[in-house]
Amino acid sequence: MTNGRKTQLVRRSATANSRAFTLIELLLVLMILSVLAGLVYPHFTKRSEQAKITAAGTEISSIATALKMFESDCSRFPTTEEGLNALVQQPSNTPDWHRTLEKGVPKDPWGNAYQYACPGQHDNDYDLWSYGPNGQPGGGDDIDNWTQK
């Protein structure tokens, strides 16, 4: 190999190495991205949770409309025992019944069943609520039809 050709190979090798990232540079970039993700992630999760709370309130309003349609057809609201299923499957002794929830009774945004009681205990004909994000009664995160007017 000639001296000129050997010098050319060494230059190519040095040029290729200068374009690569070192391990420390990669770790530094990963650390910066991790810090940024740690700062931004909580904001997205709060927005996501707020969107679910809003969706639950909207679904409660939709179910309330279906309950009013049931009352219009049957001259009464479903009993607690019949529950929201009465909006999908005809209960006995309701000859003028019509299905008011075409896609079935929805689950709340956290995957739990909506709760229903008739007669209501909060100055309503019925009570309709979700236990909210924690899935448990109380805790200040329940979503209901008696406080969202």
C-alpha positions as a Python dict, from the first residue, in 0.01 Angstrom:
ca = {
    (1, 'M'): (0, 0, 0),
    (2, 'T'): (137, 337, -86),
    (3, 'N'): (184, 609, 167),
    (4, 'G'): (-75, 834, -2),
    (5, 'R'): (-342, 564, -1),
    (6, 'K'): (-279, 483, 366),
    (7, 'T'): (-319, 852, 459),
    (8, 'Q'): (-647, 861, 268),
    (9, 'L'): (-785, 562, 467),
    (10, 'V'): (-684, 721, 796),
    (11, 'R'): (-862, 1045, 698),
    (12, 'R'): (-1183, 854, 611),
    (13, 'S'): (-1173, 672, 941),
    (14, 'A'): (-1122, 996, 1135),
    (15, 'T'): (-1403, 1167, 943),
    (16, 'A'): (-1645, 879, 1011),
    (17, 'N'): (-1565, 884, 1383),
    (18, 'S'): (-1617, 1258, 1412),
    (19, 'R'): (-1974, 1222, 1279),
    (20, 'A'): (-2078, 959, 1538),
    (21, 'F'): (-2224, 1039, 1882),
    (22, 'T'): (-2036, 938, 2190),
    (23, 'L'): (-2204, 737, 2464),
    (24, 'I'): (-2196, 1037, 2695),
    (25, 'E'): (-2371, 1256, 2437),
    (26, 'L'): (-2645, 995, 2390),
    (27, 'L'): (-2693, 960, 2766),
    (28, 'L'): (-2713, 1338, 2800),
    (29, 'V'): (-2982, 1359, 2532),
    (30, 'L'): (-3179, 1076, 2695),
    (31, 'M'): (-3155, 1249, 3032),
    (32, 'I'): (-3282, 1578, 2885),
    (33, 'L'): (-3573, 1398, 2715),
    (34, 'S'): (-3660, 1219, 3040),
    (35, 'V'): (-3668, 1545, 3233),
    (36, 'L'): (-3889, 1707, 2968),
    (37, 'A'): (-4123, 1406, 2968),
    (38, 'G'): (-4142, 1426, 3347),
    (39, 'L'): (-4245, 1789, 3326),
    (40, 'V'): (-4500, 1750, 3046),
    (41, 'Y'): (-4664, 1414, 3134),
    (42, 'P'): (-4858, 1537, 3441),
    (43, 'H'): (-5020, 1811, 3234),
    (44, 'F'): (-5144, 1559, 2979),
    (45, 'T'): (-5278, 1320, 3243),
    (46, 'K'): (-5472, 1602, 3413),
    (47, 'R'): (-5625, 1698, 3078),
    (48, 'S'): (-5709, 1336, 3009),
    (49, 'E'): (-5878, 1294, 3348),
    (50, 'Q'): (-6074, 1617, 3299),
    (51, 'A'): (-6190, 1494, 2958),
    (52, 'K'): (-6317, 1171, 3119),
    (53, 'I'): (-6504, 1368, 3386),
    (54, 'T'): (-6667, 1580, 3116),
    (55, 'A'): (-6755, 1267, 2916),
    (56, 'A'): (-6920, 1112, 3223),
    (57, 'G'): (-7132, 1424, 3273),
    (58, 'T'): (-7235, 1416, 2908),
    (59, 'E'): (-7327, 1047, 2925),
    (60, 'I'): (-7532, 1108, 3240),
    (61, 'S'): (-7724, 1375, 3046),
    (62, 'S'): (-7780, 1131, 2757),
    (63, 'I'): (-7903, 860, 2990),
    (64, 'A'): (-8130, 1118, 3159),
    (65, 'T'): (-8283, 1194, 2819),
    (66, 'A'): (-8340, 822, 2761),
    (67, 'L'): (-8503, 796, 3104),
    (68, 'K'): (-8739, 1084, 3016),
    (69, 'M'): (-8831, 904, 2693),
    (70, 'F'): (-8900, 587, 2894),
    (71, 'E'): (-9123, 788, 3127),
    (72, 'S'): (-9304, 938, 2829),
    (73, 'D'): (-9371, 590, 2687),
    (74, 'C'): (-9450, 405, 3011),
    (75, 'S'): (-9579, 686, 3239),
    (76, 'R'): (-9313, 604, 3498),
    (77, 'F'): (-8938, 578, 3543),
    (78, 'P'): (-8774, 236, 3568),
    (79, 'T'): (-8760, 101, 3921),
    (80, 'T'): (-8427, 58, 4097),
    (81, 'E'): (-8463, -318, 4045),
    (82, 'E'): (-8523, -277, 3669),
    (83, 'G'): (-8233, -35, 3655),
    (84, 'L'): (-8094, 120, 3341),
    (85, 'N'): (-8134, -213, 3164),
    (86, 'A'): (-8502, -118, 3126),
    (87, 'L'): (-8389, 130, 2861),
    (88, 'V'): (-8257, -158, 2649),
    (89, 'Q'): (-8477, -459, 2735),
    (90, 'Q'): (-8850, -433, 2786),
    (91, 'P'): (-8956, -482, 3147),
    (92, 'S'): (-9281, -666, 3221),
    (93, 'N'): (-9600, -461, 3238),
    (94, 'T'): (-9478, -194, 2995),
    (95, 'P'): (-9688, -244, 2677),
    (96, 'D'): (-9595, 97, 2529),
    (97, 'W'): (-9220, 50, 2586),
    (98, 'H'): (-8972, 148, 2319),
    (99, 'R'): (-8595, 96, 2333),
    (100, 'T'): (-8440, 430, 2427),
    (101, 'L'): (-8072, 332, 2433),
    (102, 'E'): (-7992, 175, 2097),
    (103, 'K'): (-7631, 82, 2173),
    (104, 'G'): (-7695, -56, 2521),
    (105, 'V'): (-7624, 89, 2861),
    (106, 'P'): (-7282, 255, 2848),
    (107, 'K'): (-7010, 215, 3109),
    (108, 'D'): (-6855, 526, 3258),
    (109, 'P'): (-6519, 640, 3115),
    (110, 'W'): (-6338, 435, 3384),
    (111, 'G'): (-6514, 114, 3280),
    (112, 'N'): (-6765, 99, 3568),
    (113, 'A'): (-7143, 77, 3553),
    (114, 'Y'): (-7348, 392, 3605),
    (115, 'Q'): (-7553, 376, 3924),
    (116, 'Y'): (-7930, 434, 3926),
    (117, 'A'): (-8194, 459, 4196),
    (118, 'C'): (-8563, 539, 4167),
    (119, 'P'): (-8713, 712, 4352),
    (120, 'G'): (-8427, 953, 4393),
    (121, 'Q'): (-8308, 1079, 4729),
    (122, 'H'): (-8178, 1415, 4608),
    (123, 'D'): (-8499, 1599, 4513),
    (124, 'N'): (-8520, 1415, 4181),
    (125, 'D'): (-8747, 1151, 4035),
    (126, 'Y'): (-8436, 935, 4014),
    (127, 'D'): (-8068, 948, 4102),
    (128, 'L'): (-7809, 871, 3834),
    (129, 'W'): (-7435, 879, 3904),
    (130, 'S'): (-7086, 750, 3841),
    (131, 'Y'): (-6839, 685, 4121),
    (132, 'G'): (-6585, 881, 3916),
    (133, 'P'): (-6212, 820, 3876),
    (134, 'N'): (-6164, 629, 4202),
    (135, 'G'): (-6457, 391, 4133),
    (136, 'Q'): (-6570, 415, 4497),
    (137, 'P'): (-6862, 597, 4661),
    (138, 'G'): (-6769, 935, 4803),
    (139, 'G'): (-6423, 1078, 4784),
    (140, 'G'): (-6545, 1399, 4623),
    (141, 'D'): (-6502, 1274, 4266),
    (142, 'D'): (-6848, 1130, 4198),
    (143, 'I'): (-7041, 1267, 3900),
    (144, 'D'): (-7420, 1280, 3934),
    (145, 'N'): (-7745, 1423, 3803),
    (146, 'W'): (-7838, 1616, 4118),
    (147, 'T'): (-7538, 1851, 4129),
    (148, 'Q'): (-7493, 1902, 3753),
    (149, 'K'): (-7798, 2102, 3656),
}
